[in-house]
Amino acid sequence: MRHSYRLIKGGLAIATLASAVSLLTACTTWLAQRSPTELGTHTQQAIALPVQDRQPEYHRYETARSVIHLVRVPVGGRWQVVPRVTERLSLLPQFAGNGGGDGAAIALINAGFFDPANQLTTSAITVNGALVADPRQNSRLMGNPDLTAYLDRILNRSELRRSLCGGEVRYSIARHQDPVPPGCQQQDAIGAGPRLLPSLDLETEGFREVVNGRVVRDAIGSDRPNARSAVGITAEGDLLLVMAAQRPEAPQSSGITLPEMAQFLASQGAVEALNLDGGSSASLFFQGNTFYGRVNAEGQWVQRPVKSALAVIERSP
């Protein structure tokens, strides 16, 4: 099914530099963003900002079943995306502070999977080269007889990596056990899954099982509409943080499927993409505003504490 994504609102996250060139650029960007866009079309800017001057941007799209929140993060300049993890589950805005001394975050999205019963991770998380959240330490995961046949795949799911390659920060999506490319040093990684682009890897990552053409297991309801979160990487290297929310007027039937999330990310220029924890965990924070994804039966937003997040921070000079 082909979907049309209607741009409702967009804007630069932070004011550009107060020089004449930056002011002219901001004006052309403002005018361009006021024109509605449809799936597969792209706004042209009259003047391209230098990478060091580009800012994270927030956009809001609507479909018949969902409201999609997107933060586009320019990579290669002042901004970077890093994982944050807590000992105890926390609401997403609580991740915005000066976590680990790396600065306050202007944007956040919920990230890895976790067990709400014991508050332990089921996704691997690496921070500054050290494994800080290990799913192998979660006894409810490792000792679950229903998951024994899938454990090898669960422990090798896809993750977003931040690496230093020849002094340059580079983001990629790889399986947890994939080697780091020569000349690169992995700094951070946060696992979730499945990979959405360039292919939807449900079976190889242990989310879905198909026997004789029949789906016998679908751990995340991949073909059912739901609130979803994801991260994408464009051909230019920018990161896309995307949260698709349900509609309060139709809590039981709204949201998007995983194939639809992959299609939306591709329409925004992503060539690689990773699904993050969704459903009640789906949430996105941008400059003091928090958007939640799941709606309960009364039409109210579900504010669920989560284990980890991806944080957009400004790099130190």
C-alpha positions, 0 to 999 in steps of 0.5 A: 500500500502506498501512503501519502505523508502530508507535512504539517509543520517544520522548522530549524531547531535553533537560530542560525548564526547572526551573519548575513549569509546565515540570515539569508539562508534561514529565510530561504529555509523558512519559505521552503518549509512552508510548502506541503510535501508529499511522499517522494518529493523533496524541498530545494533550498536556494543556499546550502548551509555549511555543515558546521552551521546546520541545525537539527530540524523538527517536522510533523507529518500526518497520515490517515492512521498516524501522526509522525514526528521526525527530527533530522540531525546533521552529522559532521558538524556540531551535533552527535547522537549518543546512547543514554541508559539508566539503572531504573526506568525513567520517562524520556524527558529525564534523559535530557539532563547532563548525562555522563557529563556529555551535555544536555540533550536537545532531542531524544528518542526511546531506544532499546528493548527491556523487561519492565518486570525486572527493569533489565535490558534485552538489548546490548548497549555500549557507551565509550567502548564499554558494554554497559547493558548486557542482555546476557545478564537478564535471567528472565531472557536467558532462562525463558524456555519459549525463547531458547530456539531464538536466543542466538538471533536475539543476542545478535540483533542489529544496533546503531553504532557510532565509530571513529574512523580516521578521526571522523565520526561515522554512524552505521547499522550492523549486527551486534557480533559484526566486526568493526571495519578496519581503521575504525574504533567503535565508541557507542552502540545501542541495540534494538531491531529489526533492521528496516533498511535496506531490508526488513530482517524480521526472521534473521533477528528472531522477531518472526518465524514462518513455517510452511508459509505460515507466520507462527511467531511475530513478537512485535506485531510487525504487520499490525498498526501500532506506535513505532520508533526508529532511526535512519541514516541518509546517504549524506550521513544525517540521522533521522529520529522518527516516532509514529504516534497513534491517533487518540480518536482511534486507539485500537486501529491507528499507528503504522506497521513496520513495512510502513515505517520502512517506507516512510524512512526511505521517503525521507532519504534513509538508506539504512534504518533500525527499528527501536522499541515501540508500542507504549515505549514510543516517545520523542523529545524535542526542545522541551516538548515530549510526544508520546506514541501509544494511546489507551482505551480512554484516548489518553497518551501512555507515558511509559518509563524506558530503559534507554534513549538516543540523545542529540547533543552538541559536540564540545569545541 
